[in-house]
């Protein structure tokens, strides 16, 4: 049997938001009603976990409105992403080590905490310190203040360069190349769905591996917006401590909660860019993120596209796995992609969502 992207598109509406991320040997996809993560195991089988969506905006309505919805999306994406990475890592372990998976989950959780701390140091503390150091080296009072507009322009440029260098270095790692290939497969599946095409290897291969709404594009936009916001806010910031080091540390810590409104504004800009993709403004807003994806996405193979198709179709049709109000999660295993396509009904038979 065959399930086409055109049928899924028609069933869910022309503006159905879908997206996701790559995980170890797999892809996670988010749709309005569910999140799905599909992973290719060493024996060639595909295991997929489908979960009902737990949207923050359904509990806190004001976080679903333009201007604040980006905060909810950021928090949900982080939660789904960490959970999906955990699931994918667990699937990579041999079945005989099943008893050790709980310990692995704890280790992954600890790794995530360390990664967040490392990210804050790399992209908040280090750029701030380097800019202060440059000011001291040049004897520039503005660059030593931590408040001037020029300080945050330089700080933003340093932050961007660190981010580019870090991602370029990561891209040279052999294992990360496969993750970036799955990243490309995820984007191709989203492109095909948005174009209303049947979700097949052939249709996915027609599209680029970059996508304007990618998380990479989002991060680039966040850095750019943070430059503007910090340059607008910090010139009015008073001196908080007489001790210079404590004062600068306080400025860095103040930046942390500002990430939420910055992320929300960045989310709205990304959405605007996607609606203006045929105009010069849309191109201008999306071009930096798309260009940067030359580093973070690679051309996938057929098997990787298959995994992306499984993740997207199951995220769009959670009811096929019995996932709904009475059953928030289901885990299925398919011997191969052919078994999955035989399990999914054709478009004219309809699909439960």
Steps between C-alpha positions, in 0.01 A plus 500: 500500500605857460451820697565820317604840622218651296242293692656589834514865398134502402403327824687746721457831317737708286666677791558204733826577683747211501866487589754303695862416558754229437594252771749212511411283199157657477262793472252663736194672351251735667146545369203679661363190675805282555876465508669199344858376502612225262836325534676251271650213699810302404292211362324739257172512689333831580365567849268796543355665811186710456384732780195721531598866494514670836474863397569772755256737330211262570563552873620861485302664214694826491814305404327404176461855377727681252783662690514237776442172317871478417573446872265202512641356178857536630421321827303226325770449239769468767290249694414295189858518378657376823243221530558395138878498539458284810273257313736478202801436722312225684412333169866491402576276798490121449193328640719304744588829664139593564557502875759768455270737308377673815856586589556618145194727525638658816837547330331664200305731732821602676665554162217733398543708816873524435433589135267785602761632744768469231276681251441788743873530558590480129234736368443740790794507742786453253392763240438751781843432650678516165336833418604638838852374434506668160389825663780476758752422226392797290442729797143556382271603787185413305618143443596470866164622629283202407216744430580702189339430164840433343573243773196293405568533130850359553370244753244380243760466226728302734204280600417432135861413417521260796176333392619462141838363607340258746251360247767474230722305739212269593424440132848347455415217740412178315206408725353849474501480122233227519294717735527785249387261223191414703455874551493540122248214470273667755499822298434321173199322654359830626557663159318215324208514742468877467501463121215248526706223340489130570753414771741276312875487457461642149292799608722578798816490290366788289542745786799671662624395842460856633171639633429860606323394822784276616620516859840606367338798327319571825826509697660734249195725523512489882862618497419781255194614698694482828751750363219748435322440831812516716623811318163664570468394865844505657594866438228581757625243750644651819823390665386226737821428694808704574711192438556491123503119472178460699338773294585330171390162636166654592461635146563152358243346734242764404533384140375150590129587561507735199551190281127421528365825346786494248410144401134598468582793273735281296224241457264765361770617257554142377125462445493831317788388279317179410197701389712742299723245327413639157601853595832662566422556871420133550823406325698748712359363825553134414822513295755496789344192661461320168860576408626372836321169439768419245692401815223337705326297227636243257342305213333188650479152349177313425493322834525826690217652295289194582546563872397865456187389312408259781544774762293756308214268406459363852515850651218608266290186557544396866157337499635220280712388795208540739648814652237738631329618820498151651847400384763777503786293358571202277824333388497296178769303319505429128735245344568743216352793312288272280325361806427856612353603164279189506377603847408857398169538311490671161373862480161402361441278803555798728721532805416549861664795671 
